[in-house]
Amino acid sequence: MRLYIYIMCVCGGLLAACTSEKSGSKKAVTAKVQSAPYELLVVADKDWLKTEAGQTLVQTVEAPIEGLPQMEPNFRVTYINPFAFSGTFKTYANIVVAEVDKKHKEPALLMQRNVYAQPQVVLYLYAPDNAAIVQCVEKNRAAILSMLNENEFARERKLLAKHHSGVVMTQAKKQFGVSMQAPRDIDDLKTGKDFLWASASKQEFRLNVCLYALPMQDMTTERFVELRDSVMKLNIPGGRDDQWMETDPRTVVAEQVAFEGKSVPVVRGLWDMRNDAMGGPFVCYLHTDTLRNRLLVAEGFVFAPEEKKRPIVRQLEAALQTLVFVADTHKSVSFS
């Protein structure tokens, strides 16, 4: 995969054809969501969900997250029939309503916020027949997951805004001219030339964020891995001279992520400690620092043996999304 990095003037839209936002009531919704993070409710006929068309939707919402060492789905999904959709079910943060009926003239994927509670996203998937709904789901697979995941990231960022690490915020501003709201438990700092590593000292290496600078250049995914490895070898060594952090190149994936009007390239994969048994997932957000003519990488990585990685990685990724250049020196970057 090619990873091109350049200044981006216009951010493309997330949604493919047949997607729109549903206009809703102007009545204010005051109820708060009651579901746990990364829970999803799917409202659809359970017999239909067993069909080939229904399984297209099931496989979409239960798709595994890329870049994790074990198969973990994006969401923990609950399925209910439409007649059961009432009460506490309406306080889920993420809801998908699917219906196949000839009364729908054409397929549509509609999104509405805060219908029954807040912060909530409800996706309505309508189609006149199974063939049409399959086509719509397949065309909008990435958009469906993106809208639901962004709702969860927004919840995480809201929590981080209230409770974050002061030492990381201070050092990030001092060293790189950025602010970033890292999880509050991250309190131990190691600095190097154009490098910052912050970890949770009381959690045995579980939560980690890094900021580091790379030369401004176009690059392939392979070139990014080379540069990351050179930075980590220098700054995160192991207990012996033949041990250091490195990237497993077989696991690396790159994508363009849009959130809150910004669009940045994101690289995910697995890291390991050479000649040691340590390892885990990482995620990197790449930004251009035009004032200093360099790339700034914001990275989170996890070491949590025998634990589910989804909630930890998502918390760190939400923290990376809070990065803001203190001075107006940043423009979005993109890859394809």
RATAKA-V766095 format. One record per residue. N is the residue number from 1. RES is the residue in one small letter. OMEGA is omega in whole degrees, 0 to 359 (999 if undefined). D_LAST is the distance of its C-alpha to the last C-alpha in Angstrom with 1 decimal. Layout:
n=N res=RES omega=OMEGA d_last=D_LAST
n=N res=RES omega=OMEGA d_last=D_LAST
//
This chain:
n=1 res=m omega=177 d_last=8.1
n=2 res=r omega=179 d_last=6.3
n=3 res=l omega=181 d_last=5.9
n=4 res=y omega=181 d_last=5.9
n=5 res=i omega=180 d_last=8.4
n=6 res=y omega=179 d_last=10.2
n=7 res=i omega=184 d_last=12.7
n=8 res=m omega=183 d_last=11.8
n=9 res=c omega=184 d_last=14.9
n=10 res=v omega=179 d_last=14.5
n=11 res=c omega=179 d_last=13.2
n=12 res=g omega=180 d_last=12.4
n=13 res=g omega=181 d_last=14.9
n=14 res=l omega=196 d_last=14.7
n=15 res=l omega=178 d_last=17.0
n=16 res=a omega=180 d_last=17.0
n=17 res=a omega=181 d_last=20.0
n=18 res=c omega=177 d_last=23.4
n=19 res=t omega=176 d_last=22.6
n=20 res=s omega=178 d_last=24.7
n=21 res=e omega=183 d_last=26.6
n=22 res=k omega=177 d_last=30.2
n=23 res=s omega=185 d_last=32.7
n=24 res=g omega=180 d_last=35.2
n=25 res=s omega=178 d_last=38.5
n=26 res=k omega=180 d_last=39.2
n=27 res=k omega=183 d_last=41.5
n=28 res=a omega=177 d_last=40.5
n=29 res=v omega=184 d_last=39.6
n=30 res=t omega=180 d_last=41.2
n=31 res=a omega=179 d_last=41.0
n=32 res=k omega=178 d_last=38.7
n=33 res=v omega=183 d_last=36.5
n=34 res=q omega=184 d_last=38.2
n=35 res=s omega=176 d_last=35.6
n=36 res=a omega=178 d_last=34.3
n=37 res=p omega=175 d_last=30.7
n=38 res=y omega=168 d_last=28.3
n=39 res=e omega=181 d_last=31.0
n=40 res=l omega=176 d_last=30.2
n=41 res=l omega=175 d_last=32.9
n=42 res=v omega=180 d_last=32.4
n=43 res=v omega=182 d_last=35.2
n=44 res=a omega=177 d_last=35.7
n=45 res=d omega=186 d_last=38.5
n=46 res=k omega=176 d_last=38.7
n=47 res=d omega=177 d_last=40.0
n=48 res=w omega=180 d_last=37.0
n=49 res=l omega=179 d_last=34.6
n=50 res=k omega=181 d_last=36.2
n=51 res=t omega=179 d_last=35.3
n=52 res=e omega=178 d_last=32.3
n=53 res=a omega=179 d_last=30.8
n=54 res=g omega=180 d_last=31.6
n=55 res=q omega=175 d_last=30.1
n=56 res=t omega=177 d_last=26.7
n=57 res=l omega=180 d_last=26.9
n=58 res=v omega=181 d_last=28.4
n=59 res=q omega=178 d_last=25.7
n=60 res=t omega=184 d_last=23.0
n=61 res=v omega=178 d_last=24.8
n=62 res=e omega=181 d_last=25.9
n=63 res=a omega=180 d_last=22.5
n=64 res=p omega=176 d_last=22.3
n=65 res=i omega=177 d_last=20.1
n=66 res=e omega=172 d_last=17.6
n=67 res=g omega=177 d_last=18.5
n=68 res=l omega=183 d_last=22.2
n=69 res=p omega=176 d_last=24.9
n=70 res=q omega=178 d_last=26.8
n=71 res=m omega=175 d_last=25.9
n=72 res=e omega=182 d_last=26.1
n=73 res=p omega=175 d_last=25.3
n=74 res=n omega=185 d_last=23.5
n=75 res=f omega=167 d_last=26.9
n=76 res=r omega=193 d_last=30.6
n=77 res=v omega=171 d_last=31.4
n=78 res=t omega=181 d_last=34.8
n=79 res=y omega=176 d_last=35.7
n=80 res=i omega=174 d_last=38.6
n=81 res=n omega=181 d_last=40.3
n=82 res=p omega=182 d_last=40.3
n=83 res=f omega=180 d_last=44.0
n=84 res=a omega=185 d_last=43.4
n=85 res=f omega=180 d_last=40.9
n=86 res=s omega=175 d_last=43.1
n=87 res=g omega=185 d_last=44.2
n=88 res=t omega=177 d_last=42.1
n=89 res=f omega=182 d_last=39.4
n=90 res=k omega=178 d_last=38.5
n=91 res=t omega=172 d_last=37.8
n=92 res=y omega=178 d_last=34.7
n=93 res=a omega=184 d_last=31.7
n=94 res=n omega=183 d_last=29.4
n=95 res=i omega=171 d_last=30.9
n=96 res=v omega=178 d_last=29.7
n=97 res=v omega=182 d_last=32.3
n=98 res=a omega=180 d_last=32.1
n=99 res=e omega=174 d_last=34.6
n=100 res=v omega=183 d_last=35.1
n=101 res=d omega=182 d_last=37.9
n=102 res=k omega=178 d_last=39.0
n=103 res=k omega=176 d_last=39.6
n=104 res=h omega=186 d_last=35.9
n=105 res=k omega=181 d_last=35.3
n=106 res=e omega=180 d_last=31.6
n=107 res=p omega=180 d_last=28.9
n=108 res=a omega=171 d_last=27.6
n=109 res=l omega=185 d_last=25.6
n=110 res=l omega=180 d_last=27.2
n=111 res=m omega=177 d_last=26.8
n=112 res=q omega=181 d_last=29.7
n=113 res=r omega=170 d_last=30.2
n=114 res=n omega=181 d_last=33.5
n=115 res=v omega=183 d_last=35.4
n=116 res=y omega=181 d_last=37.9
n=117 res=a omega=179 d_last=37.0
n=118 res=q omega=356 d_last=34.7
n=119 res=p omega=189 d_last=31.9
n=120 res=q omega=172 d_last=31.1
n=121 res=v omega=176 d_last=28.5
n=122 res=v omega=176 d_last=29.9
n=123 res=l omega=178 d_last=27.8
n=124 res=y omega=181 d_last=29.8
n=125 res=l omega=184 d_last=28.9
n=126 res=y omega=176 d_last=31.3
n=127 res=a omega=180 d_last=31.7
n=128 res=p omega=181 d_last=34.8
n=129 res=d omega=184 d_last=34.4
n=130 res=n omega=180 d_last=32.6
n=131 res=a omega=181 d_last=30.5
n=132 res=a omega=182 d_last=29.1
n=133 res=i omega=176 d_last=28.4
n=134 res=v omega=180 d_last=26.6
n=135 res=q omega=181 d_last=24.3
n=136 res=c omega=179 d_last=23.7
n=137 res=v omega=181 d_last=23.0
n=138 res=e omega=180 d_last=20.6
n=139 res=k omega=186 d_last=18.6
n=140 res=n omega=183 d_last=18.6
n=141 res=r omega=182 d_last=18.5
n=142 res=a omega=181 d_last=15.5
n=143 res=a omega=179 d_last=17.1
n=144 res=i omega=180 d_last=20.5
n=145 res=l omega=181 d_last=19.6
n=146 res=s omega=181 d_last=17.7
n=147 res=m omega=180 d_last=20.7
n=148 res=l omega=180 d_last=23.2
n=149 res=n omega=180 d_last=21.5
n=150 res=e omega=176 d_last=21.1
n=151 res=n omega=178 d_last=24.8
n=152 res=e omega=177 d_last=25.6
n=153 res=f omega=180 d_last=23.5
n=154 res=a omega=177 d_last=25.4
n=155 res=r omega=179 d_last=28.6
n=156 res=e omega=182 d_last=27.8
n=157 res=r omega=178 d_last=26.9
n=158 res=k omega=177 d_last=30.2
n=159 res=l omega=180 d_last=32.1
n=160 res=l omega=179 d_last=30.5
n=161 res=a omega=180 d_last=31.6
n=162 res=k omega=186 d_last=35.1
n=163 res=h omega=179 d_last=35.2
n=164 res=h omega=185 d_last=33.1
n=165 res=s omega=178 d_last=33.7
n=166 res=g omega=183 d_last=35.6
n=167 res=v omega=177 d_last=35.4
n=168 res=v omega=179 d_last=31.6
n=169 res=m omega=182 d_last=31.4
n=170 res=t omega=183 d_last=34.0
n=171 res=q omega=179 d_last=32.5
n=172 res=a omega=178 d_last=28.9
n=173 res=k omega=182 d_last=30.3
n=174 res=k omega=189 d_last=32.6
n=175 res=q omega=187 d_last=30.2
n=176 res=f omega=181 d_last=26.8
n=177 res=g omega=179 d_last=27.8
n=178 res=v omega=169 d_last=26.0
n=179 res=s omega=178 d_last=27.5
n=180 res=m omega=183 d_last=26.4
n=181 res=q omega=179 d_last=28.3
n=182 res=a omega=178 d_last=28.5
n=183 res=p omega=187 d_last=30.8
n=184 res=r omega=182 d_last=34.4
n=185 res=d omega=179 d_last=35.3
n=186 res=i omega=189 d_last=33.1
n=187 res=d omega=184 d_last=35.8
n=188 res=d omega=187 d_last=35.8
n=189 res=l omega=168 d_last=34.1
n=190 res=k omega=182 d_last=33.4
n=191 res=t omega=176 d_last=32.2
n=192 res=g omega=178 d_last=31.3
n=193 res=k omega=182 d_last=30.0
n=194 res=d omega=184 d_last=26.9
n=195 res=f omega=174 d_last=26.9
n=196 res=l omega=174 d_last=28.1
n=197 res=w omega=179 d_last=28.7
n=198 res=a omega=183 d_last=30.4
n=199 res=s omega=179 d_last=31.8
n=200 res=a omega=187 d_last=34.3
n=201 res=s omega=183 d_last=37.5
n=202 res=k omega=183 d_last=39.5
n=203 res=q omega=173 d_last=36.9
n=204 res=e omega=171 d_last=36.8
n=205 res=f omega=187 d_last=33.2
n=206 res=r omega=182 d_last=31.9
n=207 res=l omega=181 d_last=29.7
n=208 res=n omega=170 d_last=27.9
n=209 res=v omega=177 d_last=25.6
n=210 res=c omega=168 d_last=24.5
n=211 res=l omega=177 d_last=23.3
n=212 res=y omega=184 d_last=22.5
n=213 res=a omega=175 d_last=21.4
n=214 res=l omega=177 d_last=19.2
n=215 res=p omega=176 d_last=19.2
n=216 res=m omega=182 d_last=16.9
n=217 res=q omega=165 d_last=14.6
n=218 res=d omega=181 d_last=11.3
n=219 res=m omega=171 d_last=10.9
n=220 res=t omega=174 d_last=9.9
n=221 res=t omega=180 d_last=10.4
n=222 res=e omega=179 d_last=13.9
n=223 res=r omega=177 d_last=14.6
n=224 res=f omega=179 d_last=14.0
n=225 res=v omega=178 d_last=16.4
n=226 res=e omega=181 d_last=18.8
n=227 res=l omega=178 d_last=19.0
n=228 res=r omega=181 d_last=19.4
n=229 res=d omega=180 d_last=22.1
n=230 res=s omega=179 d_last=23.9
n=231 res=v omega=183 d_last=24.1
n=232 res=m omega=177 d_last=25.3
n=233 res=k omega=181 d_last=27.8
n=234 res=l omega=191 d_last=29.4
n=235 res=n omega=179 d_last=29.5
n=236 res=i omega=178 d_last=29.8
n=237 res=p omega=175 d_last=32.3
n=238 res=g omega=182 d_last=34.4
n=239 res=g omega=179 d_last=38.2
n=240 res=r omega=182 d_last=38.7
n=241 res=d omega=182 d_last=37.5
n=242 res=d omega=181 d_last=35.5
n=243 res=q omega=174 d_last=33.6
n=244 res=w omega=178 d_last=30.4
n=245 res=m omega=177 d_last=27.2
n=246 res=e omega=182 d_last=24.4
n=247 res=t omega=170 d_last=21.2
n=248 res=d omega=187 d_last=21.3
n=249 res=p omega=181 d_last=18.3
n=250 res=r omega=187 d_last=18.9
n=251 res=t omega=190 d_last=18.0
n=252 res=v omega=174 d_last=14.8
n=253 res=v omega=179 d_last=11.9
n=254 res=a omega=180 d_last=8.8
n=255 res=e omega=174 d_last=7.8
n=256 res=q omega=182 d_last=7.8
n=257 res=v omega=178 d_last=11.5
n=258 res=a omega=176 d_last=13.7
n=259 res=f omega=178 d_last=17.4
n=260 res=e omega=176 d_last=20.3
n=261 res=g omega=179 d_last=18.5
n=262 res=k omega=177 d_last=16.0
n=263 res=s omega=183 d_last=12.3
n=264 res=v omega=172 d_last=11.2
n=265 res=p omega=181 d_last=8.9
n=266 res=v omega=179 d_last=11.2
n=267 res=v omega=180 d_last=12.2
n=268 res=r omega=176 d_last=15.1
n=269 res=g omega=180 d_last=17.6
n=270 res=l omega=174 d_last=21.2
n=271 res=w omega=172 d_last=23.3
n=272 res=d omega=175 d_last=26.8
n=273 res=m omega=183 d_last=29.7
n=274 res=r omega=179 d_last=30.5
n=275 res=n omega=176 d_last=33.9
n=276 res=d omega=184 d_last=34.3
n=277 res=a omega=183 d_last=33.8
n=278 res=m omega=177 d_last=31.8
n=279 res=g omega=180 d_last=28.2
n=280 res=g omega=181 d_last=26.0
n=281 res=p omega=172 d_last=22.6
n=282 res=f omega=174 d_last=20.5
n=283 res=v omega=182 d_last=17.6
n=284 res=c omega=170 d_last=16.0
n=285 res=y omega=184 d_last=14.8
n=286 res=l omega=179 d_last=13.6
n=287 res=h omega=172 d_last=15.1
n=288 res=t omega=173 d_last=16.1
n=289 res=d omega=187 d_last=19.9
n=290 res=t omega=180 d_last=20.5
n=291 res=l omega=182 d_last=24.3
n=292 res=r omega=178 d_last=24.1
n=293 res=n omega=181 d_last=21.2
n=294 res=r omega=171 d_last=19.5
n=295 res=l omega=176 d_last=16.9
n=296 res=l omega=181 d_last=18.6
n=297 res=v omega=172 d_last=17.8
n=298 res=a omega=187 d_last=19.5
n=299 res=e omega=169 d_last=20.1
n=300 res=g omega=175 d_last=22.4
n=301 res=f omega=191 d_last=23.9
n=302 res=v omega=166 d_last=26.8
n=303 res=f omega=184 d_last=29.8
n=304 res=a omega=181 d_last=31.7
n=305 res=p omega=175 d_last=33.4
n=306 res=e omega=176 d_last=34.6
n=307 res=e omega=171 d_last=33.1
n=308 res=k omega=185 d_last=30.5
n=309 res=k omega=186 d_last=27.3
n=310 res=r omega=184 d_last=25.7
n=311 res=p omega=182 d_last=27.8
n=312 res=i omega=180 d_last=27.6
n=313 res=v omega=181 d_last=23.8
n=314 res=r omega=177 d_last=23.4
n=315 res=q omega=179 d_last=26.0
n=316 res=l omega=180 d_last=24.2
n=317 res=e omega=176 d_last=20.8
n=318 res=a omega=177 d_last=22.7
n=319 res=a omega=178 d_last=24.3
n=320 res=l omega=181 d_last=21.0
n=321 res=q omega=179 d_last=20.1
n=322 res=t omega=183 d_last=23.4
n=323 res=l omega=178 d_last=22.4
n=324 res=v omega=175 d_last=23.5
n=325 res=f omega=182 d_last=24.1
n=326 res=v omega=172 d_last=27.8
n=327 res=a omega=181 d_last=27.7
n=328 res=d omega=184 d_last=25.4
n=329 res=t omega=189 d_last=23.2
n=330 res=h omega=169 d_last=19.8
n=331 res=k omega=182 d_last=16.9
n=332 res=s omega=175 d_last=13.8
n=333 res=v omega=185 d_last=10.6
n=334 res=s omega=172 d_last=7.0
n=335 res=f omega=176 d_last=3.8
n=336 res=s omega=999 d_last=0.0
//
